[in-house]
Amino acid sequence: MNKNRVVVWFRNDLRVHDNASLFSAVTKYEEVIPVYCFDERQFTTTRLDLPKTGPHRARFLWESINNLKEKLRGLGSNLLVLIGKPEELVVDIAIKYEASAIFFSEEVTEEEKKVEEALEHHAWSKGIKTEAFWQSTLFHLQDLPFPVNQTPEVFTQFRKECEKFSRIQKVFATPKQINSPSFQEEESVEIDLKMLGLKEPEISPNGVLRFEGGESAALGRLQTYFWEQDLLKVYKETRNGLLGADYSSKFSPWLTLGCISPKYIYWEVLRYEKERKKNQSTYWLIFELIWRDYFRFICKKHGNKVFQLKGLKNVAEKWNRNESMFWKWAEGQTGIPFVDANMRELNQTGFMSNRGRQNVASFLVNDLGIDWRWGASYFESVLIDYDVCSNWGNWMYVAGVGNDPRENRYFNILKQAQNYDKKGDYIRHWIPELADIKGFDIHQPHTLSPSVLRSCNVSLGGNYPHPIVKMKAFSY
């Protein structure tokens, strides 16, 4: 065994900047073996025969892995890419190359923890040490002002205590050089989507942004949004937008896979505040990062409750499981344009705005009364920024079984449409069959006369469906 050689197992930390496990490995060991393993279990099917990882999400991951490989090669190293069970294959690599330790990032939810524990058990049985690093959050686990099992159940209390009593650690330096043993080319698999059982997704030209996976694209997006276009100063005012690349930061896909570090974003915000402007918008971006932390610590506290029907509040059964209605929602065929447009954007691009997510989730659970876990599973399959803790935490929140102190988190779809798409531009963008309807009427075509609909080339029940439920009215 080579005491100067370590394996770094990359997971959801696909970057070389501010990477605790990579930095520690380079600092403590002479030689580092970077490894990524596509876990075959992440490409199976879940409830409703949904692919656990759909094509858009898989493509973004694949691009991120390729970029990580390029980054490592630029530092004199490389990336061994495997496909199978990490707890077996990563340890096999450590054995083959006589590494004395395996470093990796710590996760919080059951599937990921089981893999960690199995890997550790396997490695220890072979005399190989392991070390896990906490690095997925803005606030470090050790810096919380309370034990994680006493994480406040209300976000506001969590935020205030963390802001008052915790600190944000400095970022780890990016290695200037990584020394690695020579790898045999045949050991590293050249993965494509076909090998994962998936088709290459079509990239819609209507998408708000061409999301490209990887650290380079992530850092480029921050550079563009903060420094070149100077948009951070208006983030709070624009973040509820629906159309265009720049109404929000769009960092979430890269944060999900760790292509960019939340700490790096935080310190860049502080630099922006010093060099450009400090206002509510600059704070609000940090506020959103704290929300992300909150769901991760809540998941660590509550474990599998976050995936269970009754959630954290142990709410009694109240859901129906109408698959026909569910698939109309999923496919953007509900007859409610604001819902359908958002779902079509999701299906065609793998992305949806925060405002859209809240509305379609509320519609599924409150208007259709469908099992909220079905919606969470659909998002898991399709979203390129699927984050297990944020996704399931937010769905619990909307379904009324999570941490929301409010009893009813209902979104009136027409009122939301009036507030955020008054002229109907978003609907025209994603539902071209309704494009000729003028103004706000596009949100409620079922209220228009047959003659008006004919003049707009719309046939309800023909080229656009009748509403599957009667929507609640609202006052203008």
N, C-alpha and C positions, 0 to 999 in steps of 0.2 A: 504493500500500500504506500502511495506517495503522499506524505504528510503536507506537501506543498501544493497539492492539487485539489480543486473544489469544483463541484457541479453547481451551476446556477440554473434552477428550474424556473423559467418564465411562465407566468400564468396571466392574470389581468394586470400586468405591470410592463407592458410592451414598449419600453423606452430605455434609453441609456442615461437621460438626465434625472436627477433626484430619485435614483433607484437604490433603496437601502440595501437590498440583498446583493446587487451587483457591486455597489461601492464597497461594502464590507468584504466581499470576496476578493476584489482587486487589492484592497488594503492589507488583508491578512494572509493571502496566498500568492504564490509565485505564478501559478497557472490556473486559468479559469476555463471551464467547459460550459458554454451557454447551450441550453436545451429548451425546446418547446415541444410539447406533445399534444396533438389533436386528440382529445378524449373521445373515443368512438361512441360513448354513451350520450354525448351531447348532440348526436346526429341521428337519434332514434325518433320515434313518434310519441306524442303524449295524448292526453284526452282529446277526443274528437278527431283522432288520426292526424293531428297537426304535427308537422316536423318541429322538433324541439328548437332547432336552429334553422330558420328558413334561408332562402337564397340571398336576400339582401344583407342579412346579418352575417352570413357565412362569407360573402364577398368582402365585406368590410374587414372581417377578421383576417381573411387570407391576405388582403392588401397590407394590413398592419404587420403581419408576420414577415412578409417580404421586405417591408421597410426596416423592420428591426434587424433582419439579416444584413441589409445594406449598411445600416449604422454600425453594426458589430464588425463587419469587414473593413469599414473605414477606420476602425480602431485596432486593426491587426488581428482580429479574431474571426469568428464565424458563428453560425447557429445550426445546431443539429436539430432537424425537424423530424418528429416521429408521429406515428398514428397508432393508437391502441389505448392501453390503460397506463396512465402515468405512473401509478404506484408500482408497476412492474418494469416498464421500459426505462424510466429515468434511473431507477436503481441499477438496472442491467448496465446502463452506460457508465454509471459510477464504478461498478465492479470491473467492467472491461478496461477502463482507463485508470483503475487503481486509485480513484479519488478518495480522500479521507472524509469528505463531508458533502452534504447537499444543502444549499441555501434556497429559500423560496419565500414568497409573500403569503401571509396568513389571510384566509378567508373566514366567513362567519356562518354561512348557512349549511344545511345538513349534507347535501350532495358533495360540496367542496370539502367540508370537514372530514367526511368519510374517506375521501381520496388522500387527504393529508395524513390522517391517522394510519391508513394502510401503508402509505409510503414510508412513514416513520418506522412502523413496526418491521417492515421488510428490510429497510436500511440498517436498523439497529441489529437485526438478526445476522447481518453480514459484517458487523463491526464498523459501519459507516455512521458518522454523526450527522444530525440534521439541525438546522436552525431556521426558525420562522421569523419573519419580519413584518410588523404591522405598518402598512404604508398606503392604505387605500383612502384614508380620510384626511380632512384638513387638520382637525385636532387629533393628536396622537392618543391612543388608548390610555397610555400611562399618564397623560396630562389632563385627563378629565377631572373635574372638581368633585367627583363622586365615583364610587365603584360602579362598574358597568351594569351590575344587576340592580342598581338603584337609579338608573337613567330615568329622568322624569317622563311621565306619560303624556305631558303636554309640551308641544314644541317650544312655545314661548318661554317656559321656565327653563328648558334645556338650553335654549339660545342665550338667555340672559346670564345664566350661571357660567356657561362656557366663555362668553365674552368678558365677563368680569374676572374670572379666576383662572382661566387657562391661557396658554400662550401658543403661538404657531411656531413650530420649529423651523430653523433655516433649512434650505434645500441642500441635499448632498451634491457634492461636486461631480460633474461628468468625467469619467475616466479619460485620460489622454491616450492611454495605451492599454490594451488587454492582451496578455500573453496566453496563448492556448496551445495545447499539443496539436499535431496534425491530425485532421479527421479524414477518414476514408469516405469518399464521395458517396459510395453505395449505402452508407449508414443513414444518410439524411434523405428523407423522402421528398420528392418534388410534388407537393400536394396541389391538386386542382379540385374544383367543385364537384366534378364527376366522381372523383374518388370518395367524396363525402356523400355521394348519393343525391346530389343536387344539380339542378340546371343553372346555367349562367343567367342571372336576372337581367331583364331589359331595363336600361336606365332611361327613365322618363325625361324628356326634354322640358316637362312642366315643373320639375322639382325646384325647390327654392335654392338649392346649392348642390354642386357635385361633391358629395361627401366621399373623400378618398381616405382610406385607412392608413394609419401610421403616424409616427412621431413627427416626421417632417411636415406632413400636412397639418397636424395639430398646432405645432409651433408657428407655422405659416398663417393659420387662421387667427391666432392670437395677435401676431404682428400686424395683420391686416385690420382686424376689428379695433384693436386698441390704438395702434400707433399710426397706421397709414390713413385709415378712414376716420379716425378720432371719434368713434361711435360710443365708447364706454360712457361718456358724459350724459348720454340720453337714453341709456339702457332701460331705466325704470319706466320712462314714458312710452317706449316702443315695444317692450318685451311681450306684450299681449297681441302682437301682430299675427297675421296669417299668411301674407304674401311677401315674397322677396327674400333675399339672402341675409339681410342685415337688420331685421327687426329685433333679433336677439343674438347672443354670442354663438350659439350652435356648438358649444364645447362638449355637450353631453356624449356624443358618440365616442369621442376620443377619451373622455374621462372614464367611460365604461370599461374600456380595455386597457386603461392605464397608459395610453399613448401620450398623455399629458398629466402632470401631477397637480392635484388641487393646491398643494403648497406653492408650486411655481406660479400658478394663476394668482394666488393671494399676494405674493410678493411683487408680482407685476402690477397688480391693482394699486398697491401702496406706492410703487414707483410712479405710476400714472398720476396718482393723487398729488405727488410731490412735484412732478414736472409739468402736468397739464391742468388738472382740475379735480377737486374733491367735492362731491355732492351726494345727494341721496342715491343717484344712479350707481356711483362707484361702490357705495356701501351695499346696494341691493344685489350686486353680483356676488359679493361675499356672503350675504344673507342666503342666497340660493345654494351656495356650497355648504352652508351650515345645515340647511334642510337635508341635503344629501347625506351628510354625516349622521343626522338624527335617525334617518331610516336604517342606516347600517348599525348603529348602536342599539336601536330598538330590536332589530333582528337578532343581534348577539344576545340581548337580554331575554327575549321570548322564545327563541328557537322556532320549532315547527308550528307554533300557534299562528304564525303569519301566513301559513299555507292552508290553514284549516277553515272550513266553511264558517264557523262561528267566530273566527278571528280572535282578537284580544279581549273583546267585550263579552264573549260567550253568548252572542245573540242567537235566539232560537231560529230554527229553520223557517224560511219565508220565501224561498226561491222556486221558480219553475225551471224546467230544463227542456224548453221547446227548441229543438235543433233547427227547425225551419226558420223560426224567427231569428235565431242566433246567426244563421248564415246570411240572412238578408242584411243584418247589421254588419257582419264582417265584410260582405261584398259591396257595401255601399248601395244597397237597393231597398232602403226603408221607406222611400217616398218623402223623407224629411231632408231637404237639400243640405242643410248645415251639417247634419250627421253624415250624409252620403259623401259630400265633398271631402270631408276630413278622412273618412275611411278609404276613399279612392286615392287620396294623396299617400296615405300610409301604405296601401297595397302596391302602389306604383313606384314608391321611392324608399320605403323603409323608415320614413320619418314623418312626424306630425308635430305641430306646435303644441306648446303647453296648454294653451287655451282650448285647442281642439281636443286634446286628450281628456281634459276635465269634462267636456261636453259629451263626447261619445261614451265615456265611462258612465256618466250620470244617466244618459239615455238608456243604456243597456240594463243597468241595475234598478233604476227608479221608474222609468217609463215602460220597459219591457218586463221587469221583475226577474231577469235571468241570473242564474248563479254567477256571482262576480268572479269566481275562479276561472270560468270559461273565458271571460274577457282578459284576465291576467295572463292566461295561457296563450291566447291569441297574440297579445302584445309581445310575449316572450319569443314567439316564433318569428314575428315580422320586424319588430323594431331594431334598427341598427344600434340604437343606444340602450338596448335592454340591459338594465342593471337589476339584479335579482332583488335587492333590498328596496330600492326606490320604486320599482314596478309593483311589487306585492304590497309594499307599504302604502302607496298611493291608491291602489285599488281597494284595500281595506278601508282607507279613509273615505273614499267616495261611497262605498257600500254601507258605511255606518257601523263597521265592526272593528275599526281601528282606533287611532289615538285622537280622533277629532272630538273636541269638547262640545261641538254643536251636534244636536240630535239628528238633523236632517240636512245633508249636503246636496240639495237638489238644485240643478241648473235648468232654468226655464229656457229651452232651446231658442224660441223666437225672440225672447228678450236678449239673450246672448248674441244672437244674430244681429239684432238692432244695434247693439252696443259696438260690435266688432266687425261687422260687414254690412253696414247700413245700405250701401249702394249695390251690394250683391256681386262685387268684383271677384271675390274668392269663389263663389259658386260658378260663375261663368268660366273661371279658369279650369275647374275640375269637372264640371258637368256641362259639356258643350251642348247637349241636347236641350238645355234650358236657356242658352245664351241670349236668345232674342227677347226674353221677358225683361221688361224695364224695371229699374229701381228695386225697392224692397220686395215687390211682388214675387220676385224670383225665389224668395224663401218660403212662399206659401202658394204654389201654383194650383193647389187643389181648391183655392177660394176663387179662382178666376173663372169667368164664363167660358163655355165651349168655344164660342166664336173668337174670344181673345186668345185662347190656347191654340186654336187652329191658325190664327194669324202669326203666332210665334213658333209654328211648326212643332208644337208639343201635343202628344197624345198620352193622356194619363191612362195607365194600364197598357200602353203601347210602347213608346220609346222612353217613357219614364213611369215608374210605378205609383200607384195610389199609396197614400200614407198607411203604414201597417198598424198605427195606433192614432187616436185623436190627441193632438197636442194641446197642452194647457194654454189658454189665452193669456195675454198680458196687456197692461195699459201702456199706451205710448207716453 
